[in-house]
């Protein structure tokens, strides 16, 4: 296992904009039929890494909060 350290200045100055599932759905509606046939992938810009998502959402907090599993 390896650890990636993020400098404190980078942690506090790069406030990430987040997306709701409703906003994600609106973005997905903009994709064409070919793009919708692709596998779901997650991209981490800090690590410059891509990861395919599992085929099911997982839920925590008494099924109130869905996560995309990677």
mmJSON file of the N, C-alpha and C atoms, coordinates in Angstrom:
{"data_MODEL":{"atom_site":{
"group_PDB":["ATOM","ATOM","ATOM","ATOM","ATOM","ATOM","ATOM","ATOM","ATOM","ATOM","ATOM","ATOM","ATOM","ATOM","ATOM","ATOM","ATOM","ATOM","ATOM","ATOM","ATOM","ATOM","ATOM","ATOM","ATOM","ATOM","ATOM","ATOM","ATOM","ATOM","ATOM","ATOM","ATOM","ATOM","ATOM","ATOM","ATOM","ATOM","ATOM","ATOM","ATOM","ATOM","ATOM","ATOM","ATOM","ATOM","ATOM","ATOM","ATOM","ATOM","ATOM","ATOM","ATOM","ATOM","ATOM","ATOM","ATOM","ATOM","ATOM","ATOM","ATOM","ATOM","ATOM","ATOM","ATOM","ATOM","ATOM","ATOM","ATOM","ATOM","ATOM","ATOM","ATOM","ATOM","ATOM","ATOM","ATOM","ATOM","ATOM","ATOM","ATOM","ATOM","ATOM","ATOM","ATOM","ATOM","ATOM","ATOM","ATOM","ATOM","ATOM","ATOM","ATOM","ATOM","ATOM","ATOM","ATOM","ATOM","ATOM","ATOM","ATOM","ATOM","ATOM","ATOM","ATOM","ATOM","ATOM","ATOM","ATOM","ATOM","ATOM","ATOM","ATOM","ATOM","ATOM","ATOM","ATOM","ATOM","ATOM","ATOM","ATOM","ATOM","ATOM","ATOM","ATOM","ATOM","ATOM","ATOM","ATOM","ATOM","ATOM","ATOM","ATOM","ATOM","ATOM","ATOM","ATOM","ATOM","ATOM","ATOM","ATOM","ATOM","ATOM","ATOM","ATOM","ATOM","ATOM","ATOM","ATOM","ATOM","ATOM","ATOM","ATOM","ATOM","ATOM","ATOM","ATOM","ATOM","ATOM","ATOM","ATOM","ATOM","ATOM","ATOM","ATOM","ATOM","ATOM","ATOM","ATOM","ATOM","ATOM","ATOM","ATOM","ATOM","ATOM","ATOM","ATOM","ATOM","ATOM","ATOM","ATOM","ATOM","ATOM","ATOM","ATOM","ATOM","ATOM","ATOM","ATOM","ATOM","ATOM","ATOM","ATOM","ATOM","ATOM","ATOM","ATOM","ATOM","ATOM","ATOM","ATOM","ATOM","ATOM","ATOM","ATOM","ATOM","ATOM","ATOM","ATOM","ATOM"],
"id":[1,2,3,4,5,6,7,8,9,10,11,12,13,14,15,16,17,18,19,20,21,22,23,24,25,26,27,28,29,30,31,32,33,34,35,36,37,38,39,40,41,42,43,44,45,46,47,48,49,50,51,52,53,54,55,56,57,58,59,60,61,62,63,64,65,66,67,68,69,70,71,72,73,74,75,76,77,78,79,80,81,82,83,84,85,86,87,88,89,90,91,92,93,94,95,96,97,98,99,100,101,102,103,104,105,106,107,108,109,110,111,112,113,114,115,116,117,118,119,120,121,122,123,124,125,126,127,128,129,130,131,132,133,134,135,136,137,138,139,140,141,142,143,144,145,146,147,148,149,150,151,152,153,154,155,156,157,158,159,160,161,162,163,164,165,166,167,168,169,170,171,172,173,174,175,176,177,178,179,180,181,182,183,184,185,186,187,188,189,190,191,192,193,194,195,196,197,198,199,200,201,202,203,204,205,206,207,208,209,210],
"type_symbol":["N","C","C","N","C","C","N","C","C","N","C","C","N","C","C","N","C","C","N","C","C","N","C","C","N","C","C","N","C","C","N","C","C","N","C","C","N","C","C","N","C","C","N","C","C","N","C","C","N","C","C","N","C","C","N","C","C","N","C","C","N","C","C","N","C","C","N","C","C","N","C","C","N","C","C","N","C","C","N","C","C","N","C","C","N","C","C","N","C","C","N","C","C","N","C","C","N","C","C","N","C","C","N","C","C","N","C","C","N","C","C","N","C","C","N","C","C","N","C","C","N","C","C","N","C","C","N","C","C","N","C","C","N","C","C","N","C","C","N","C","C","N","C","C","N","C","C","N","C","C","N","C","C","N","C","C","N","C","C","N","C","C","N","C","C","N","C","C","N","C","C","N","C","C","N","C","C","N","C","C","N","C","C","N","C","C","N","C","C","N","C","C","N","C","C","N","C","C","N","C","C","N","C","C","N","C","C","N","C","C"],
"label_atom_id":["N","CA","C","N","CA","C","N","CA","C","N","CA","C","N","CA","C","N","CA","C","N","CA","C","N","CA","C","N","CA","C","N","CA","C","N","CA","C","N","CA","C","N","CA","C","N","CA","C","N","CA","C","N","CA","C","N","CA","C","N","CA","C","N","CA","C","N","CA","C","N","CA","C","N","CA","C","N","CA","C","N","CA","C","N","CA","C","N","CA","C","N","CA","C","N","CA","C","N","CA","C","N","CA","C","N","CA","C","N","CA","C","N","CA","C","N","CA","C","N","CA","C","N","CA","C","N","CA","C","N","CA","C","N","CA","C","N","CA","C","N","CA","C","N","CA","C","N","CA","C","N","CA","C","N","CA","C","N","CA","C","N","CA","C","N","CA","C","N","CA","C","N","CA","C","N","CA","C","N","CA","C","N","CA","C","N","CA","C","N","CA","C","N","CA","C","N","CA","C","N","CA","C","N","CA","C","N","CA","C","N","CA","C","N","CA","C","N","CA","C","N","CA","C","N","CA","C","N","CA","C","N","CA","C","N","CA","C","N","CA","C","N","CA","C"],
"label_alt_id":[null,null,null,null,null,null,null,null,null,null,null,null,null,null,null,null,null,null,null,null,null,null,null,null,null,null,null,null,null,null,null,null,null,null,null,null,null,null,null,null,null,null,null,null,null,null,null,null,null,null,null,null,null,null,null,null,null,null,null,null,null,null,null,null,null,null,null,null,null,null,null,null,null,null,null,null,null,null,null,null,null,null,null,null,null,null,null,null,null,null,null,null,null,null,null,null,null,null,null,null,null,null,null,null,null,null,null,null,null,null,null,null,null,null,null,null,null,null,null,null,null,null,null,null,null,null,null,null,null,null,null,null,null,null,null,null,null,null,null,null,null,null,null,null,null,null,null,null,null,null,null,null,null,null,null,null,null,null,null,null,null,null,null,null,null,null,null,null,null,null,null,null,null,null,null,null,null,null,null,null,null,null,null,null,null,null,null,null,null,null,null,null,null,null,null,null,null,null,null,null,null,null,null,null,null,null,null,null,null,null],
"label_comp_id":["UNK","UNK","UNK","UNK","UNK","UNK","UNK","UNK","UNK","UNK","UNK","UNK","UNK","UNK","UNK","UNK","UNK","UNK","UNK","UNK","UNK","UNK","UNK","UNK","UNK","UNK","UNK","UNK","UNK","UNK","UNK","UNK","UNK","UNK","UNK","UNK","UNK","UNK","UNK","UNK","UNK","UNK","UNK","UNK","UNK","UNK","UNK","UNK","UNK","UNK","UNK","UNK","UNK","UNK","UNK","UNK","UNK","UNK","UNK","UNK","UNK","UNK","UNK","UNK","UNK","UNK","UNK","UNK","UNK","UNK","UNK","UNK","UNK","UNK","UNK","UNK","UNK","UNK","UNK","UNK","UNK","UNK","UNK","UNK","UNK","UNK","UNK","UNK","UNK","UNK","UNK","UNK","UNK","UNK","UNK","UNK","UNK","UNK","UNK","UNK","UNK","UNK","UNK","UNK","UNK","UNK","UNK","UNK","UNK","UNK","UNK","UNK","UNK","UNK","UNK","UNK","UNK","UNK","UNK","UNK","UNK","UNK","UNK","UNK","UNK","UNK","UNK","UNK","UNK","UNK","UNK","UNK","UNK","UNK","UNK","UNK","UNK","UNK","UNK","UNK","UNK","UNK","UNK","UNK","UNK","UNK","UNK","UNK","UNK","UNK","UNK","UNK","UNK","UNK","UNK","UNK","UNK","UNK","UNK","UNK","UNK","UNK","UNK","UNK","UNK","UNK","UNK","UNK","UNK","UNK","UNK","UNK","UNK","UNK","UNK","UNK","UNK","UNK","UNK","UNK","UNK","UNK","UNK","UNK","UNK","UNK","UNK","UNK","UNK","UNK","UNK","UNK","UNK","UNK","UNK","UNK","UNK","UNK","UNK","UNK","UNK","UNK","UNK","UNK","UNK","UNK","UNK","UNK","UNK","UNK"],
"label_asym_id":["A","A","A","A","A","A","A","A","A","A","A","A","A","A","A","A","A","A","A","A","A","A","A","A","A","A","A","A","A","A","A","A","A","A","A","A","A","A","A","A","A","A","A","A","A","A","A","A","A","A","A","A","A","A","A","A","A","A","A","A","A","A","A","A","A","A","A","A","A","A","A","A","A","A","A","A","A","A","A","A","A","A","A","A","A","A","A","A","A","A","A","A","A","A","A","A","A","A","A","A","A","A","A","A","A","A","A","A","A","A","A","A","A","A","A","A","A","A","A","A","A","A","A","A","A","A","A","A","A","A","A","A","A","A","A","A","A","A","A","A","A","A","A","A","A","A","A","A","A","A","A","A","A","A","A","A","A","A","A","A","A","A","A","A","A","A","A","A","A","A","A","A","A","A","A","A","A","A","A","A","A","A","A","A","A","A","A","A","A","A","A","A","A","A","A","A","A","A","A","A","A","A","A","A","A","A","A","A","A","A"],
"label_entity_id":["1","1","1","1","1","1","1","1","1","1","1","1","1","1","1","1","1","1","1","1","1","1","1","1","1","1","1","1","1","1","1","1","1","1","1","1","1","1","1","1","1","1","1","1","1","1","1","1","1","1","1","1","1","1","1","1","1","1","1","1","1","1","1","1","1","1","1","1","1","1","1","1","1","1","1","1","1","1","1","1","1","1","1","1","1","1","1","1","1","1","1","1","1","1","1","1","1","1","1","1","1","1","1","1","1","1","1","1","1","1","1","1","1","1","1","1","1","1","1","1","1","1","1","1","1","1","1","1","1","1","1","1","1","1","1","1","1","1","1","1","1","1","1","1","1","1","1","1","1","1","1","1","1","1","1","1","1","1","1","1","1","1","1","1","1","1","1","1","1","1","1","1","1","1","1","1","1","1","1","1","1","1","1","1","1","1","1","1","1","1","1","1","1","1","1","1","1","1","1","1","1","1","1","1","1","1","1","1","1","1"],
"label_seq_id":[1,1,1,2,2,2,3,3,3,4,4,4,5,5,5,6,6,6,7,7,7,8,8,8,9,9,9,10,10,10,11,11,11,12,12,12,13,13,13,14,14,14,15,15,15,16,16,16,17,17,17,18,18,18,19,19,19,20,20,20,21,21,21,22,22,22,23,23,23,24,24,24,25,25,25,26,26,26,27,27,27,28,28,28,29,29,29,30,30,30,31,31,31,32,32,32,33,33,33,34,34,34,35,35,35,36,36,36,37,37,37,38,38,38,39,39,39,40,40,40,41,41,41,42,42,42,43,43,43,44,44,44,45,45,45,46,46,46,47,47,47,48,48,48,49,49,49,50,50,50,51,51,51,52,52,52,53,53,53,54,54,54,55,55,55,56,56,56,57,57,57,58,58,58,59,59,59,60,60,60,61,61,61,62,62,62,63,63,63,64,64,64,65,65,65,66,66,66,67,67,67,68,68,68,69,69,69,70,70,70],
"pdbx_PDB_ins_code":[null,null,null,null,null,null,null,null,null,null,null,null,null,null,null,null,null,null,null,null,null,null,null,null,null,null,null,null,null,null,null,null,null,null,null,null,null,null,null,null,null,null,null,null,null,null,null,null,null,null,null,null,null,null,null,null,null,null,null,null,null,null,null,null,null,null,null,null,null,null,null,null,null,null,null,null,null,null,null,null,null,null,null,null,null,null,null,null,null,null,null,null,null,null,null,null,null,null,null,null,null,null,null,null,null,null,null,null,null,null,null,null,null,null,null,null,null,null,null,null,null,null,null,null,null,null,null,null,null,null,null,null,null,null,null,null,null,null,null,null,null,null,null,null,null,null,null,null,null,null,null,null,null,null,null,null,null,null,null,null,null,null,null,null,null,null,null,null,null,null,null,null,null,null,null,null,null,null,null,null,null,null,null,null,null,null,null,null,null,null,null,null,null,null,null,null,null,null,null,null,null,null,null,null,null,null,null,null,null,null],
"Cartn_x":[0.845,0.0,0.899,0.505,1.271,0.35,0.912,0.156,0.556,-0.41,-0.142,-0.45,0.541,0.346,-0.044,-1.033,-1.47,-1.075,-0.377,0.055,-1.162,-0.992,-2.09,-2.616,-1.748,-2.187,-3.039,-2.728,-3.5,-4.86,-4.899,-6.157,-7.13,-6.651,-7.555,-7.872,-7.005,-7.257,-8.034,-8.014,-8.745,-10.068,-11.05,-12.358,-13.1,-13.416,-14.02,-15.522,-15.983,-17.421,-17.984,-19.109,-19.713,-20.962,-21.455,-22.599,-23.628,-24.883,-25.949,-26.285,-27.005,-27.43,-28.396,-29.183,-30.085,-29.28,-28.223,-27.359,-26.642,-26.223,-25.591,-26.557,-27.798,-28.801,-28.977,-28.993,-29.103,-27.898,-26.703,-25.496,-25.586,-26.056,-26.17,-27.168,-28.194,-29.195,-28.604,-27.459,-26.796,-25.95,-25.691,-24.856,-25.623,-24.879,-25.522,-25.605,-26.269,-26.517,-25.214,-24.213,-22.921,-22.225,-22.251,-21.629,-22.342,-23.656,-24.428,-24.161,-23.596,-23.274,-21.921,-21.146,-19.823,-19.951,-18.923,-18.874,-18.691,-19.287,-19.138,-17.731,-17.071,-15.718,-15.615,-14.769,-14.506,-13.084,-12.903,-11.571,-11.152,-9.976,-9.407,-8.357,-8.67,-7.754,-6.471,-6.514,-5.313,-4.303,-4.803,-3.922,-3.764,-4.534,-4.562,-4.815,-5.857,-6.163,-7.638,-7.901,-9.268,-9.583,-10.842,-11.26,-12.683,-12.92,-14.27,-15.134,-16.398,-17.348,-17.995,-18.376,-19.124,-20.5,-21.205,-22.491,-23.68,-23.451,-24.55,-24.174,-25.165,-24.962,-24.961,-24.214,-24.288,-24.863,-25.535,-26.221,-25.727,-25.61,-25.249,-26.293,-26.158,-27.054,-28.516,-28.787,-30.156,-30.756,-29.964,-30.389,-30.739,-30.228,-30.533,-29.486,-28.281,-27.219,-26.577,-26.791,-26.194,-24.748,-23.929,-22.537,-22.296,-21.421,-20.941,-19.692,-19.746,-18.64,-17.548,-16.282,-15.157,-14.242],
"Cartn_y":[-1.166,0.0,1.24,2.232,3.475,4.635,5.648,6.821,8.001,8.812,10.045,11.206,11.99,13.137,14.354,15.082,16.318,17.469,18.437,19.576,20.298,20.807,21.502,22.652,23.413,24.543,24.061,22.89,22.339,21.853,21.28,20.797,21.936,23.036,24.101,25.096,25.227,26.224,25.662,24.357,23.729,23.171,24.017,23.56,22.998,21.721,21.021,21.295,21.625,21.741,20.324,20.111,18.781,18.759,17.565,17.368,16.5,16.835,15.992,14.906,13.881,12.845,13.421,14.403,15.057,15.779,16.478,17.153,16.136,15.017,13.963,13.433,13.229,12.745,13.727,15.015,16.027,15.975,15.773,15.641,14.398,13.293,12.047,12.168,12.964,13.168,13.872,14.533,15.236,14.293,13.09,12.148,11.529,11.177,10.503,9.0,8.274,6.841,6.045,6.397,5.698,5.914,7.14,7.439,6.715,6.572,5.899,4.4,3.834,2.411,2.111,3.134,2.955,2.571,1.897,1.573,2.849,2.878,4.016,3.993,5.148,5.26,6.525,6.468,7.595,8.075,9.391,9.949,10.783,10.503,11.27,12.2,13.494,14.432,14.646,14.458,14.637,13.52,12.319,11.182,10.903,11.608,11.369,9.884,9.347,7.923,7.717,6.689,6.315,4.96,4.783,3.53,3.217,1.98,1.582,1.397,1.776,1.63,0.251,-0.254,-1.512,-1.315,-2.417,-2.337,-2.101,-1.866,-1.597,-0.423,0.365,1.385,0.683,1.224,0.715,1.832,1.453,2.425,2.338,3.499,3.605,4.462,4.605,5.448,5.044,3.764,3.236,3.45,3.173,3.283,4.698,5.692,7.071,7.682,7.123,7.764,6.775,6.931,6.018,6.406,5.395,5.584,4.803,5.328,4.572,3.839,2.525,1.707,1.567,1.74,1.525,0.466],
"Cartn_z":[0.0,0.0,0.0,-0.766,-0.766,-0.418,0.181,0.592,-0.272,-0.638,-1.359,-0.423,-0.12,0.76,-0.068,0.399,-0.249,0.654,0.091,0.885,1.458,2.67,3.34,2.492,1.855,1.03,-0.143,-0.685,-1.785,-1.298,-0.105,0.464,0.714,1.203,1.622,0.514,-0.48,-1.517,-2.699,-2.888,-3.992,-3.476,-3.35,-2.887,-4.093,-4.024,-5.141,-5.203,-6.4,-6.616,-6.656,-6.029,-6.008,-6.886,-7.144,-8.027,-7.315,-7.446,-6.906,-7.932,-7.508,-8.445,-9.476,-9.088,-10.041,-11.122,-10.725,-11.693,-12.588,-12.001,-12.782,-13.841,-13.463,-14.403,-15.562,-15.267,-16.321,-17.26,-16.711,-17.541,-18.421,-17.846,-18.601,-19.748,-19.57,-20.628,-21.848,-21.67,-22.762,-23.629,-23.155,-23.892,-25.056,-26.109,-27.233,-26.953,-27.846,-27.643,-27.523,-28.308,-28.259,-26.921,-26.415,-25.122,-23.99,-24.088,-23.043,-22.984,-24.04,-24.067,-23.427,-23.122,-22.517,-21.053,-20.535,-19.105,-18.287,-17.117,-16.208,-15.631,-15.674,-15.14,-14.294,-13.3,-12.404,-12.681,-12.741,-12.988,-11.783,-11.237,-10.132,-10.715,-10.764,-11.406,-10.613,-9.302,-8.489,-8.724,-8.945,-9.208,-10.696,-11.524,-12.969,-13.227,-12.553,-12.641,-12.977,-13.782,-14.151,-13.546,-13.146,-12.523,-12.962,-13.38,-13.763,-12.523,-12.628,-11.525,-11.571,-10.403,-10.329,-10.945,-11.185,-11.881,-10.953,-9.687,-8.735,-7.836,-7.484,-6.454,-5.101,-4.167,-2.798,-1.926,-0.867,-0.021,1.409,2.035,3.445,4.146,5.423,6.219,6.034,6.308,6.207,4.823,3.791,2.39,1.952,2.66,2.291,1.379,1.358,0.602,-0.364,-1.692,-2.655,-3.0,-3.199,-3.615,-4.896,-5.741,-6.89,-6.427,-6.462,-5.953,-7.009,-6.581,-7.488,-6.913],
"occupancy":[1.0,1.0,1.0,1.0,1.0,1.0,1.0,1.0,1.0,1.0,1.0,1.0,1.0,1.0,1.0,1.0,1.0,1.0,1.0,1.0,1.0,1.0,1.0,1.0,1.0,1.0,1.0,1.0,1.0,1.0,1.0,1.0,1.0,1.0,1.0,1.0,1.0,1.0,1.0,1.0,1.0,1.0,1.0,1.0,1.0,1.0,1.0,1.0,1.0,1.0,1.0,1.0,1.0,1.0,1.0,1.0,1.0,1.0,1.0,1.0,1.0,1.0,1.0,1.0,1.0,1.0,1.0,1.0,1.0,1.0,1.0,1.0,1.0,1.0,1.0,1.0,1.0,1.0,1.0,1.0,1.0,1.0,1.0,1.0,1.0,1.0,1.0,1.0,1.0,1.0,1.0,1.0,1.0,1.0,1.0,1.0,1.0,1.0,1.0,1.0,1.0,1.0,1.0,1.0,1.0,1.0,1.0,1.0,1.0,1.0,1.0,1.0,1.0,1.0,1.0,1.0,1.0,1.0,1.0,1.0,1.0,1.0,1.0,1.0,1.0,1.0,1.0,1.0,1.0,1.0,1.0,1.0,1.0,1.0,1.0,1.0,1.0,1.0,1.0,1.0,1.0,1.0,1.0,1.0,1.0,1.0,1.0,1.0,1.0,1.0,1.0,1.0,1.0,1.0,1.0,1.0,1.0,1.0,1.0,1.0,1.0,1.0,1.0,1.0,1.0,1.0,1.0,1.0,1.0,1.0,1.0,1.0,1.0,1.0,1.0,1.0,1.0,1.0,1.0,1.0,1.0,1.0,1.0,1.0,1.0,1.0,1.0,1.0,1.0,1.0,1.0,1.0,1.0,1.0,1.0,1.0,1.0,1.0,1.0,1.0,1.0,1.0,1.0,1.0,1.0,1.0,1.0,1.0,1.0,1.0],
"B_iso_or_equiv":[0.0,0.0,0.0,0.0,0.0,0.0,0.0,0.0,0.0,0.0,0.0,0.0,0.0,0.0,0.0,0.0,0.0,0.0,0.0,0.0,0.0,0.0,0.0,0.0,0.0,0.0,0.0,0.0,0.0,0.0,0.0,0.0,0.0,0.0,0.0,0.0,0.0,0.0,0.0,0.0,0.0,0.0,0.0,0.0,0.0,0.0,0.0,0.0,0.0,0.0,0.0,0.0,0.0,0.0,0.0,0.0,0.0,0.0,0.0,0.0,0.0,0.0,0.0,0.0,0.0,0.0,0.0,0.0,0.0,0.0,0.0,0.0,0.0,0.0,0.0,0.0,0.0,0.0,0.0,0.0,0.0,0.0,0.0,0.0,0.0,0.0,0.0,0.0,0.0,0.0,0.0,0.0,0.0,0.0,0.0,0.0,0.0,0.0,0.0,0.0,0.0,0.0,0.0,0.0,0.0,0.0,0.0,0.0,0.0,0.0,0.0,0.0,0.0,0.0,0.0,0.0,0.0,0.0,0.0,0.0,0.0,0.0,0.0,0.0,0.0,0.0,0.0,0.0,0.0,0.0,0.0,0.0,0.0,0.0,0.0,0.0,0.0,0.0,0.0,0.0,0.0,0.0,0.0,0.0,0.0,0.0,0.0,0.0,0.0,0.0,0.0,0.0,0.0,0.0,0.0,0.0,0.0,0.0,0.0,0.0,0.0,0.0,0.0,0.0,0.0,0.0,0.0,0.0,0.0,0.0,0.0,0.0,0.0,0.0,0.0,0.0,0.0,0.0,0.0,0.0,0.0,0.0,0.0,0.0,0.0,0.0,0.0,0.0,0.0,0.0,0.0,0.0,0.0,0.0,0.0,0.0,0.0,0.0,0.0,0.0,0.0,0.0,0.0,0.0,0.0,0.0,0.0,0.0,0.0,0.0],
"pdbx_formal_charge":[null,null,null,null,null,null,null,null,null,null,null,null,null,null,null,null,null,null,null,null,null,null,null,null,null,null,null,null,null,null,null,null,null,null,null,null,null,null,null,null,null,null,null,null,null,null,null,null,null,null,null,null,null,null,null,null,null,null,null,null,null,null,null,null,null,null,null,null,null,null,null,null,null,null,null,null,null,null,null,null,null,null,null,null,null,null,null,null,null,null,null,null,null,null,null,null,null,null,null,null,null,null,null,null,null,null,null,null,null,null,null,null,null,null,null,null,null,null,null,null,null,null,null,null,null,null,null,null,null,null,null,null,null,null,null,null,null,null,null,null,null,null,null,null,null,null,null,null,null,null,null,null,null,null,null,null,null,null,null,null,null,null,null,null,null,null,null,null,null,null,null,null,null,null,null,null,null,null,null,null,null,null,null,null,null,null,null,null,null,null,null,null,null,null,null,null,null,null,null,null,null,null,null,null,null,null,null,null,null,null],
"auth_seq_id":[1,1,1,2,2,2,3,3,3,4,4,4,5,5,5,6,6,6,7,7,7,8,8,8,9,9,9,10,10,10,11,11,11,12,12,12,13,13,13,14,14,14,15,15,15,16,16,16,17,17,17,18,18,18,19,19,19,20,20,20,21,21,21,22,22,22,23,23,23,24,24,24,25,25,25,26,26,26,27,27,27,28,28,28,29,29,29,30,30,30,31,31,31,32,32,32,33,33,33,34,34,34,35,35,35,36,36,36,37,37,37,38,38,38,39,39,39,40,40,40,41,41,41,42,42,42,43,43,43,44,44,44,45,45,45,46,46,46,47,47,47,48,48,48,49,49,49,50,50,50,51,51,51,52,52,52,53,53,53,54,54,54,55,55,55,56,56,56,57,57,57,58,58,58,59,59,59,60,60,60,61,61,61,62,62,62,63,63,63,64,64,64,65,65,65,66,66,66,67,67,67,68,68,68,69,69,69,70,70,70],
"auth_comp_id":["UNK","UNK","UNK","UNK","UNK","UNK","UNK","UNK","UNK","UNK","UNK","UNK","UNK","UNK","UNK","UNK","UNK","UNK","UNK","UNK","UNK","UNK","UNK","UNK","UNK","UNK","UNK","UNK","UNK","UNK","UNK","UNK","UNK","UNK","UNK","UNK","UNK","UNK","UNK","UNK","UNK","UNK","UNK","UNK","UNK","UNK","UNK","UNK","UNK","UNK","UNK","UNK","UNK","UNK","UNK","UNK","UNK","UNK","UNK","UNK","UNK","UNK","UNK","UNK","UNK","UNK","UNK","UNK","UNK","UNK","UNK","UNK","UNK","UNK","UNK","UNK","UNK","UNK","UNK","UNK","UNK","UNK","UNK","UNK","UNK","UNK","UNK","UNK","UNK","UNK","UNK","UNK","UNK","UNK","UNK","UNK","UNK","UNK","UNK","UNK","UNK","UNK","UNK","UNK","UNK","UNK","UNK","UNK","UNK","UNK","UNK","UNK","UNK","UNK","UNK","UNK","UNK","UNK","UNK","UNK","UNK","UNK","UNK","UNK","UNK","UNK","UNK","UNK","UNK","UNK","UNK","UNK","UNK","UNK","UNK","UNK","UNK","UNK","UNK","UNK","UNK","UNK","UNK","UNK","UNK","UNK","UNK","UNK","UNK","UNK","UNK","UNK","UNK","UNK","UNK","UNK","UNK","UNK","UNK","UNK","UNK","UNK","UNK","UNK","UNK","UNK","UNK","UNK","UNK","UNK","UNK","UNK","UNK","UNK","UNK","UNK","UNK","UNK","UNK","UNK","UNK","UNK","UNK","UNK","UNK","UNK","UNK","UNK","UNK","UNK","UNK","UNK","UNK","UNK","UNK","UNK","UNK","UNK","UNK","UNK","UNK","UNK","UNK","UNK","UNK","UNK","UNK","UNK","UNK","UNK"],
"auth_asym_id":["A","A","A","A","A","A","A","A","A","A","A","A","A","A","A","A","A","A","A","A","A","A","A","A","A","A","A","A","A","A","A","A","A","A","A","A","A","A","A","A","A","A","A","A","A","A","A","A","A","A","A","A","A","A","A","A","A","A","A","A","A","A","A","A","A","A","A","A","A","A","A","A","A","A","A","A","A","A","A","A","A","A","A","A","A","A","A","A","A","A","A","A","A","A","A","A","A","A","A","A","A","A","A","A","A","A","A","A","A","A","A","A","A","A","A","A","A","A","A","A","A","A","A","A","A","A","A","A","A","A","A","A","A","A","A","A","A","A","A","A","A","A","A","A","A","A","A","A","A","A","A","A","A","A","A","A","A","A","A","A","A","A","A","A","A","A","A","A","A","A","A","A","A","A","A","A","A","A","A","A","A","A","A","A","A","A","A","A","A","A","A","A","A","A","A","A","A","A","A","A","A","A","A","A","A","A","A","A","A","A"],
"auth_atom_id":["N","CA","C","N","CA","C","N","CA","C","N","CA","C","N","CA","C","N","CA","C","N","CA","C","N","CA","C","N","CA","C","N","CA","C","N","CA","C","N","CA","C","N","CA","C","N","CA","C","N","CA","C","N","CA","C","N","CA","C","N","CA","C","N","CA","C","N","CA","C","N","CA","C","N","CA","C","N","CA","C","N","CA","C","N","CA","C","N","CA","C","N","CA","C","N","CA","C","N","CA","C","N","CA","C","N","CA","C","N","CA","C","N","CA","C","N","CA","C","N","CA","C","N","CA","C","N","CA","C","N","CA","C","N","CA","C","N","CA","C","N","CA","C","N","CA","C","N","CA","C","N","CA","C","N","CA","C","N","CA","C","N","CA","C","N","CA","C","N","CA","C","N","CA","C","N","CA","C","N","CA","C","N","CA","C","N","CA","C","N","CA","C","N","CA","C","N","CA","C","N","CA","C","N","CA","C","N","CA","C","N","CA","C","N","CA","C","N","CA","C","N","CA","C","N","CA","C","N","CA","C","N","CA","C","N","CA","C","N","CA","C","N","CA","C"],
"pdbx_PDB_model_num":[1,1,1,1,1,1,1,1,1,1,1,1,1,1,1,1,1,1,1,1,1,1,1,1,1,1,1,1,1,1,1,1,1,1,1,1,1,1,1,1,1,1,1,1,1,1,1,1,1,1,1,1,1,1,1,1,1,1,1,1,1,1,1,1,1,1,1,1,1,1,1,1,1,1,1,1,1,1,1,1,1,1,1,1,1,1,1,1,1,1,1,1,1,1,1,1,1,1,1,1,1,1,1,1,1,1,1,1,1,1,1,1,1,1,1,1,1,1,1,1,1,1,1,1,1,1,1,1,1,1,1,1,1,1,1,1,1,1,1,1,1,1,1,1,1,1,1,1,1,1,1,1,1,1,1,1,1,1,1,1,1,1,1,1,1,1,1,1,1,1,1,1,1,1,1,1,1,1,1,1,1,1,1,1,1,1,1,1,1,1,1,1,1,1,1,1,1,1,1,1,1,1,1,1,1,1,1,1,1,1]
}}}
